[in-house]
Each structure stands twice: as C-alpha cells, then as structure tokens.
Amino acid sequence: MTRPTFTAFKEKALRNLQVRDEYEYLSTAYELRKEMIRLRKRAGLTQEKLAELLHTKKSNISRLESVNFKMSPKLSTIEEYARAVGYKIKINFVPNNTENHITN
C-alpha cells in the first residue's frame, strides 16, 4: 500500500467542511507570518538583528514568526515589525461569501 501524496491528502481532508473552515481560518495567520519572514530576509535581517532594532529578544521575534504560536500579535506589534523591515501595513477586507456581500 502506498502513502498518499501531501496534495492528495490535503485535497481529501478539505472535502470535510469543518476541516476546510479551520484551514481557511488559520491560513490568514500562516500567510501573515510567512510574509513577515520573507520581508525580514529581503531586508537582510536575522531574527537577532531585528530583535535589536525592536528592543526585544530574539525569542520574541521567533515566537512572532512561528506558525505554531497560538496567540495573535497586536496590530501595533505588526506595524513596528513592518517599519523595522522597511514596510508599512495595508489592511484589506474581502467578503467571505459574495452571495451575502453587502454593498452601500
């Protein structure tokens, strides 16, 4: 018996409505952290150097970037991080469901 590929496993798992809802809920936090890491690296900063710039500890930066960290960072923390790596934040709201989207 062969093991399914990750893609096949994910596809099958996402057929379950509860799994899909949780996946979509967590995907925003995952994408945010992935983007933060990408921008830090693009800026040529290590976690240690970024921690110095933000007057904090490397462990705090590591936790902030970790997809396994359960707590969401405050917006002000994300803004400080963005400034330190040479960016600013832009928040964009998108409808969950176009059928229920309310327009003015």
C-alpha positions as CSV (number, residue, x, y, z in Angstrom):
1,M,0.0,0.0,0.0
2,T,1.5,3.4,-1.0
3,R,1.1,6.5,1.1
4,P,-0.9,9.3,-0.5
5,T,0.9,12.4,-1.5
6,F,0.5,15.5,0.6
7,T,-1.5,17.1,-2.2
8,A,-3.9,14.2,-2.3
9,F,-4.2,14.1,1.5
10,K,-4.9,17.8,1.6
11,E,-7.5,17.6,-1.2
12,K,-9.3,14.8,0.6
13,A,-9.1,16.5,4.0
14,L,-10.5,19.8,2.6
15,R,-13.7,18.0,1.5
16,N,-14.6,17.9,5.1
17,L,-16.4,21.2,5.8
18,Q,-15.1,21.5,9.4
19,V,-11.5,20.9,8.2
20,R,-11.9,23.4,5.4
21,D,-13.3,26.1,7.7
22,E,-10.4,25.6,10.1
23,Y,-7.9,25.6,7.3
24,E,-9.3,28.9,5.9
25,Y,-9.3,30.4,9.4
26,L,-5.7,29.5,10.0
27,S,-4.5,30.4,6.5
28,T,-4.6,34.1,7.2
29,A,-2.2,33.8,10.2
30,Y,0.0,31.5,8.3
31,E,0.3,33.8,5.3
32,L,1.0,36.8,7.5
33,R,3.8,35.0,9.3
34,K,5.2,33.7,6.0
35,E,5.2,37.2,4.6
36,M,6.8,38.7,7.7
37,I,9.7,36.2,7.4
38,R,10.1,36.9,3.7
39,L,10.3,40.6,4.2
40,R,12.7,40.3,7.1
41,K,15.0,38.2,4.9
42,R,14.6,40.5,2.0
43,A,15.8,43.3,4.3
44,G,18.9,41.3,5.1
45,L,18.0,41.0,8.8
46,T,18.4,38.0,11.1
47,Q,15.9,37.5,13.9
48,E,18.7,38.7,16.3
49,K,19.3,41.9,14.4
50,L,15.5,42.6,14.1
51,A,15.2,42.0,17.8
52,E,17.8,44.6,18.5
53,L,16.0,47.1,16.2
54,L,12.7,46.5,18.1
55,H,14.4,46.5,21.5
56,T,13.2,43.0,22.3
57,K,14.6,39.4,22.5
58,K,15.3,37.1,19.6
59,S,12.9,34.6,21.2
60,N,10.1,37.1,20.8
61,I,10.8,37.5,17.1
62,S,10.9,33.7,16.7
63,R,7.6,33.3,18.5
64,L,6.0,36.2,16.4
65,E,7.1,34.4,13.2
66,S,6.1,30.9,14.3
67,V,3.0,29.4,12.7
68,N,2.7,27.2,15.8
69,F,2.3,30.2,18.2
70,K,-1.3,30.3,19.2
71,M,-1.7,33.9,20.2
72,S,-2.2,36.6,17.5
73,P,0.1,39.6,17.6
74,K,-1.3,43.0,18.3
75,L,-1.6,45.3,15.2
76,S,0.9,47.7,16.8
77,T,3.5,44.9,17.0
78,I,3.0,44.0,13.3
79,E,3.3,47.7,12.4
80,E,6.6,48.0,14.4
81,Y,7.9,44.9,12.7
82,A,6.9,46.2,9.2
83,R,8.6,49.6,9.9
84,A,11.8,47.8,11.0
85,V,12.0,45.9,7.7
86,G,11.2,48.9,5.6
87,Y,7.4,48.5,5.0
88,K,4.1,49.8,6.2
89,I,0.9,47.8,6.7
90,K,-2.2,48.0,4.4
91,I,-5.3,46.1,5.6
92,N,-7.7,44.9,3.0
93,F,-11.1,43.4,3.7
94,V,-12.6,40.8,1.3
95,P,-16.0,39.2,1.5
96,N,-16.2,35.7,2.8
97,N,-19.1,34.9,0.5
98,T,-20.1,37.0,-2.5
99,E,-23.7,35.9,-2.2
100,N,-24.0,37.6,1.2
101,H,-21.8,40.6,0.4
102,I,-23.4,43.9,1.5
103,T,-22.7,46.9,-0.6
104,N,-23.5,50.6,0.1
